[in-house]
């Protein structure tokens, strides 16, 4: 999301995300406000050389428009990796993805990362690498 604007005009709340705008009558419910935000943000796209990532749709598309739907966990992991250009510690990533787990399991995280990479290769022919140095992981996209 590049920009978010919220303005009250008379009995309306105008919500603008990027270049899409929606008006909501006041008073409003928090559920309506939330669904409006999600609707406006759903087209948000991050373009890479080989593919596009639509985080609010849990979706990756390659240049041939083949699609790969991500689980919530895969979407969360990928979102954290692409927003951490200097990498993120495995323990921090684990705590964000599984905040209620008391025990940290590096095997659980590594399995999810491996399965995610295989899924991208199989479904949309995209290769990603996840480099791990001193328990810090970084996403590398060919």
C-alpha positions in Angstrom: 0.0 0.0 0.0 1.6 3.3 -1.1 -1.0 5.6 0.4 -3.9 5.6 2.8 -6.3 8.5 3.2 -9.3 8.7 5.4 -11.5 11.8 5.4 -14.8 12.6 7.0 -17.1 14.6 4.7 -20.5 15.4 6.1 -22.2 12.1 6.9 -19.6 10.0 4.9 -16.2 8.6 5.6 -14.1 8.6 2.4 -11.4 5.9 2.4 -8.7 5.9 -0.3 -6.0 3.3 -0.7 -3.6 4.0 -3.5 -6.0 5.3 -6.2 -9.1 3.4 -5.2 -11.8 5.2 -3.2 -14.9 4.1 -1.3 -17.4 6.1 0.7 -19.1 4.7 3.9 -22.2 6.2 5.5 -21.8 7.3 9.1 -22.3 6.0 11.6 -20.5 2.8 10.6 -19.7 -0.5 12.1 -16.0 -1.6 12.6 -16.8 -4.7 10.5 -17.9 -2.5 7.5 -14.8 -0.3 7.9 -12.5 -3.3 8.0 -14.1 -5.0 5.0 -13.9 -1.7 3.0 -10.1 -1.5 3.8 -9.6 -5.1 2.7 -11.6 -4.5 -0.5 -9.6 -1.4 -1.4 -6.3 -3.1 -0.6 -7.1 -6.4 -2.3 -5.5 -5.2 -5.6 -2.2 -4.2 -4.0 0.5 -5.9 -6.0 4.3 -6.2 -5.5 6.1 -6.9 -8.8 9.2 -8.9 -9.0 11.1 -9.9 -12.2 9.5 -13.4 -12.5 6.2 -12.9 -10.7 3.8 -10.6 -8.8 2.7 -11.0 -5.2 -0.8 -10.0 -4.1 -0.6 -10.2 -0.3 -4.2 -9.5 0.5 -5.3 -12.3 -1.9 -2.7 -14.8 -0.7 -1.6 -15.1 -4.3 1.5 -15.2 -6.5 1.2 -15.0 -10.3 4.0 -15.6 -12.7 4.4 -13.7 -16.0 2.3 -16.3 -17.8 -0.5 -15.5 -15.2 -0.2 -19.0 -13.6 -1.3 -18.7 -10.0 -0.1 -20.1 -6.7 -2.5 -19.6 -3.8 -0.7 -19.4 -0.4 -1.8 -20.6 2.9 -2.1 -17.9 5.6 1.2 -19.1 7.1 3.0 -19.1 3.7 1.6 -15.6 3.0 2.7 -14.3 6.4 6.2 -15.8 6.0 6.6 -14.5 2.5 5.4 -11.0 3.5 7.8 -10.9 6.4 10.7 -12.0 4.2 10.1 -9.5 1.5 9.7 -6.6 4.0 13.0 -7.6 5.7 15.7 -6.9 3.0 18.4 -7.3 5.6 16.9 -10.6 6.8 15.1 -11.6 9.9 16.1 -14.0 12.7 14.5 -17.4 12.6 13.3 -17.0 16.1 11.6 -13.7 15.4 10.0 -15.0 12.3 8.8 -18.0 14.3 7.3 -15.8 17.1 5.4 -13.7 14.6 4.0 -16.7 12.7 3.2 -18.8 15.7 2.8 -16.3 18.6 1.0 -18.8 20.9 3.6 -21.6 20.7 5.8 -21.6 23.8 8.5 -23.8 22.4 10.5 -22.7 19.4 10.9 -25.4 16.7 13.5 -24.6 14.1 12.4 -27.9 12.3 8.8 -26.6 12.0 9.9 -23.4 10.4 12.5 -25.0 8.1 9.8 -27.5 6.9 7.4 -24.7 6.1 10.2 -22.8 4.2 11.1 -25.9 2.2 7.5 -26.8 1.3 6.9 -23.1 0.3 9.9 -23.1 -2.1 8.8 -26.5 -3.6 5.2 -25.2 -4.1 6.4 -22.1 -6.0 8.6 -24.2 -8.2 5.9 -26.8 -8.9 2.9 -24.5 -9.4 4.4 -21.4 -11.1 8.0 -22.3 -12.0 9.5 -19.7 -9.7 12.8 -20.3 -7.9 13.5 -18.6 -4.6 16.3 -19.1 -2.2 16.3 -18.5 1.4 19.8 -17.9 2.7 20.5 -18.6 6.4 23.6 -17.1 8.1 23.9 -17.1 11.9 20.2 -17.9 12.4 19.3 -14.9 10.2 17.3 -15.7 7.0 17.2 -13.6 3.9 15.0 -14.1 0.8 16.8 -14.3 -2.6 14.8 -14.2 -5.7 16.4 -15.2 -9.0 
